[in-house]
Amino acid sequence: MDVLDPAIFADGDLELTGRLVQASNATFFCELTSAAGVVSCVYKPVRGERPLWDFPDGTLAQREVAAYRISALAGFDLVPATVLVDGPMGPGSLQAWIDVDDDADPVVDLVRSGRTPEGWFDVVDGLDVHERPVTVIHRDDPQLRRMALFDALINNADRKGAHILLDEHGRIWAVDHGVSLHVQDKLRTVLWGWAGAPLTEEETALVAGACSAADALDDLVTAAERAAFETRCERLLTDGTFPLPPGTWPSIPWPPL
């Protein structure tokens, strides 16, 4: 099954089989049964979205789908197939489920300050519940670097460690993009390891591909949000570097992991 192909959702019956209770919005594990077989997926109904002070109500599902389209059309291939559906609890987003490798080493972690392993980046220092100095770190991994660039493009306001999945083949996936594509700069992420680093030719081509995909957003975001997306693309191409943490907006999501 190709979890990047939205055709896996065609002509099937959707059945809720469980709820992901740790999610901040109503999020359900479900199975889509069709002639082609059974597809495990995540369903997020609009009616279960918690109101946010800075994002319009009832728009998170569309932003999930918009993030997938940008990832797919530009060639990032980080976001599992995501579509809009009219499911058992009404309209919402439906995304292919990723089976994670529970035994794999983390790609984002929390360590005692001063103990960052080789091949990892420090992100932010703080104190744990026992008032001991700790540091949030992430791997220096090309897949994470690509994700950091993708997040800068979609203006992701919530890239925490739990939204980064590692499957049994070592592939890294990006999920939970409901709070993205805002008109104001709101980038919050744990992936700041490449801040200010020059874009490679491949990364520049990905940004250019994202610019070309802007038409695919018209049925999902407002004209102002599309324009802001195109402006971010152009700014990345002009600057030729990864963005730096903003000075007017918290740059780390909470909780970071």
Phi, psi and omega per residue, in radians:
M1 nan 2.251 3.125
D2 -1.581 1.807 -3.073
V3 -1.302 -0.009 3.048
L4 -1.633 -0.185 -3.029
D5 -1.724 2.007 -3.135
P6 -1.146 -0.205 3.109
A7 -1.126 -0.285 3.127
I8 -1.159 -0.270 -3.132
F9 -1.635 0.036 -3.024
A10 -1.277 2.380 2.947
D11 0.907 0.955 3.119
G12 -2.286 2.875 3.080
D13 -1.779 2.190 -3.059
L14 -1.681 2.219 3.135
E15 -2.205 2.217 3.069
L16 -1.313 2.312 -3.137
T17 -2.148 -0.147 3.139
G18 -3.100 2.954 3.125
R19 -2.164 2.411 3.078
L20 -1.529 1.702 -2.937
V21 -1.288 -0.304 -3.128
Q22 -1.425 -0.212 -3.136
A23 -1.249 2.535 -3.121
S24 -1.296 -0.458 3.053
N25 -1.943 2.862 3.124
A26 -1.057 2.068 -3.064
T27 -2.384 2.220 -3.017
F28 -2.132 2.416 2.939
F29 -1.455 2.364 -3.103
C30 -2.583 2.971 3.104
E31 -2.202 2.325 3.085
L32 -1.857 2.037 -3.091
T33 -1.862 2.190 3.121
S34 -2.461 -3.091 3.126
A35 -1.092 -0.444 -3.112
A36 -1.429 -0.194 -3.136
G37 2.288 -2.820 -3.103
V38 -1.924 2.261 3.126
V39 -2.009 2.174 3.036
S40 -1.421 2.401 -3.071
C41 -2.680 2.997 3.140
V42 -2.025 2.231 -3.112
Y43 -2.018 2.229 3.133
K44 -2.159 1.709 -3.124
P45 -1.264 2.524 3.121
V46 -1.046 -0.657 -3.099
R47 -1.133 -0.278 3.125
G48 -1.715 0.121 3.134
E49 -1.363 2.267 3.084
R50 -1.347 2.275 3.136
P51 -1.034 2.444 3.109
L52 -2.061 2.584 -3.085
W53 -1.254 -0.436 -2.998
D54 -1.994 -0.029 3.083
F55 -2.131 2.457 3.127
P56 -1.045 2.469 -3.138
D57 -1.089 2.525 3.030
G58 1.243 0.450 -3.099
T59 -2.084 -0.021 -3.022
L60 -1.184 -0.628 3.138
A61 -1.091 -0.741 3.122
Q62 -1.101 -0.629 3.141
R63 -1.223 -0.600 3.045
E64 -1.035 -0.794 -3.121
V65 -1.208 -0.692 3.118
A66 -1.049 -0.738 3.117
A67 -1.080 -0.730 3.099
Y68 -1.067 -0.784 -3.101
R69 -1.081 -0.730 3.117
I70 -1.103 -0.798 3.134
S71 -1.023 -0.775 -3.074
A72 -1.272 -0.842 -3.033
L73 -1.251 -0.570 -3.139
A74 -1.462 -0.266 3.118
G75 1.657 0.248 3.060
F76 -1.213 -0.698 3.122
D77 0.907 0.817 3.137
L78 -1.847 -0.473 -3.006
V79 -1.786 2.221 3.075
P80 -1.040 2.707 -3.141
A81 -0.855 2.294 -3.075
T82 -2.444 2.273 -3.114
V83 -2.390 2.879 2.989
L84 -1.552 2.397 3.130
V85 -2.395 2.813 2.946
D86 -1.853 1.582 -2.988
G87 -1.618 -2.900 -3.086
P88 -1.051 -0.442 3.109
M89 -1.984 0.446 3.097
G90 1.681 -2.982 -3.109
P91 -1.034 2.566 3.119
G92 -3.135 -3.018 3.104
S93 -1.763 2.608 3.113
L94 -2.266 2.174 -3.065
Q95 -2.256 2.464 3.103
A96 -1.071 2.389 -3.134
W97 -1.367 2.441 3.087
I98 -1.913 2.146 3.045
D99 -1.367 2.008 -3.084
V100 -1.551 2.729 3.070
D101 -1.587 1.748 -3.083
D102 -1.183 -0.308 -3.119
D103 -1.644 -0.072 -3.103
A104 -1.299 2.626 3.044
D105 -1.155 2.562 -3.115
P106 -1.194 2.746 3.047
V107 -1.756 -0.314 2.993
V108 -2.239 2.375 -3.021
D109 -2.580 2.997 3.080
L110 -2.145 2.184 -3.109
V111 -2.298 2.864 3.011
R112 -1.102 2.403 -3.115
S113 -0.992 2.414 -3.117
G114 1.535 0.032 -3.103
R115 -2.076 0.524 3.116
T116 -1.193 2.166 -3.126
P117 -1.214 2.806 3.043
E118 -1.101 2.439 -3.132
G119 1.533 0.209 3.105
W120 -2.198 2.726 3.079
F121 -1.883 2.442 2.900
D122 -1.299 2.458 3.111
V123 -1.978 -0.972 -3.110
V124 -2.713 2.500 3.086
D125 -1.702 2.659 3.106
G126 -2.884 -2.842 3.111
L127 -2.168 2.480 3.084
D128 -1.506 -3.028 -3.063
V129 -1.136 -0.284 3.117
H130 -1.777 0.242 3.119
E131 1.158 0.448 3.095
R132 -1.658 2.463 3.126
P133 -1.141 2.251 3.113
V134 -2.347 2.866 -3.126
T135 -2.372 2.312 2.980
V136 -1.415 2.273 -3.094
I137 -2.295 2.794 2.995
H138 -2.484 2.729 -3.122
R139 -1.137 2.614 2.920
D140 -1.525 1.525 -3.003
D141 -2.240 2.323 -3.118
P142 -1.059 -0.522 3.090
Q143 -1.188 -0.695 3.094
L144 -1.206 -0.621 3.098
R145 -1.072 -0.744 3.098
R146 -1.100 -0.677 3.113
M147 -1.140 -0.686 3.115
A148 -1.064 -0.685 3.104
L149 -1.193 -0.743 3.100
F150 -1.030 -0.769 3.139
D151 -1.106 -0.640 3.091
A152 -1.110 -0.641 -3.139
L153 -1.209 -0.770 -3.075
I154 -1.550 -0.004 3.102
N155 1.039 0.873 -3.073
N156 -1.214 2.125 -3.110
A157 -1.646 0.170 -3.033
D158 -2.731 0.920 3.072
R159 -1.587 1.534 3.068
K160 -1.753 2.974 -3.080
G161 -1.051 -0.604 -3.123
A162 -1.186 -0.265 -3.132
H163 -1.677 0.257 3.080
I164 -2.106 2.048 -3.047
L165 -1.949 2.422 3.089
L166 -2.013 2.075 -3.101
D167 -1.542 3.141 -3.044
E168 -1.202 -0.211 3.114
H169 -1.706 0.076 -3.131
G170 1.464 0.164 3.126
R171 -1.523 2.430 -3.115
I172 -1.766 2.339 -3.099
W173 -2.116 2.615 3.111
A174 -1.924 2.253 3.122
V175 -2.354 2.956 3.090
D176 1.159 1.377 -3.122
H177 -2.094 0.487 -3.122
G178 -1.155 -0.509 3.131
V179 -1.847 1.229 3.123
S180 -2.449 3.007 3.048
L181 1.105 0.570 3.040
H182 -1.333 2.733 3.131
V183 -1.271 -0.482 3.102
Q184 -1.614 2.638 3.114
D185 -1.195 2.042 -3.078
K186 -2.334 0.423 -3.051
L187 -1.079 2.044 3.045
R188 -2.273 2.162 -3.008
T189 -2.727 2.734 2.986
V190 -1.638 0.067 -3.065
L191 -1.832 1.069 -3.129
W192 -1.675 0.150 -3.040
G193 -1.051 -0.437 -3.082
W194 -1.875 0.268 -3.120
A195 -0.947 2.199 3.132
G196 1.454 -0.100 -3.122
A197 -1.266 2.505 3.106
P198 -1.141 2.513 3.052
L199 -1.292 2.469 3.033
T200 -1.384 2.991 3.077
E201 -1.055 -0.723 3.126
E202 -1.096 -0.736 3.139
E203 -1.177 -0.667 3.077
T204 -1.085 -0.685 3.102
A205 -1.146 -0.631 3.090
L206 -1.119 -0.733 3.113
V207 -1.122 -0.753 3.103
A208 -1.077 -0.690 3.092
G209 -1.120 -0.634 3.092
A210 -1.142 -0.703 3.083
C211 -1.007 -0.728 -3.114
S212 -1.222 -0.296 -3.108
A213 -1.578 0.055 -3.025
A214 -1.042 -0.567 -3.140
D215 -1.038 -0.482 -3.085
A216 -1.293 -0.066 -3.115
L217 -1.692 -0.164 -2.948
D218 -1.054 -0.520 -3.136
D219 -1.592 0.096 -3.040
L220 -2.130 -0.532 -3.109
V221 -2.261 2.950 3.127
T222 -1.325 2.903 3.099
A223 -1.064 -0.657 3.139
A224 -1.183 -0.654 3.123
E225 -1.220 -0.644 3.065
R226 -1.133 -0.763 3.140
A227 -1.065 -0.698 3.121
A228 -1.143 -0.667 3.071
F229 -1.066 -0.810 3.135
E230 -1.110 -0.630 3.102
T231 -1.126 -0.712 3.096
R232 -1.105 -0.717 3.079
C233 -1.022 -0.854 -3.102
E234 -1.119 -0.653 -3.136
R235 -1.164 -0.709 3.102
L236 -1.123 -0.711 3.114
L237 -1.164 -0.666 -3.140
T238 -1.234 -0.809 -3.117
D239 -1.259 -0.635 -3.136
G240 1.225 0.338 -3.133
T241 -2.440 2.811 2.985
F242 -1.164 2.541 -3.124
P243 -1.193 2.758 3.030
L244 -1.649 2.762 3.083
P245 -0.999 2.417 -3.130
P246 -1.247 2.667 3.128
G247 -1.625 -0.183 -3.052
T248 -1.958 0.076 -3.069
W249 -2.542 2.396 3.115
P250 -0.953 2.289 -3.033
S251 -1.650 -0.124 -3.131
I252 -2.082 2.292 3.091
P253 -1.260 2.804 3.099
W254 -2.244 2.259 -0.101
P255 -1.288 2.673 -3.089
P256 -1.182 -0.479 -3.115
L257 -1.795 nan nan
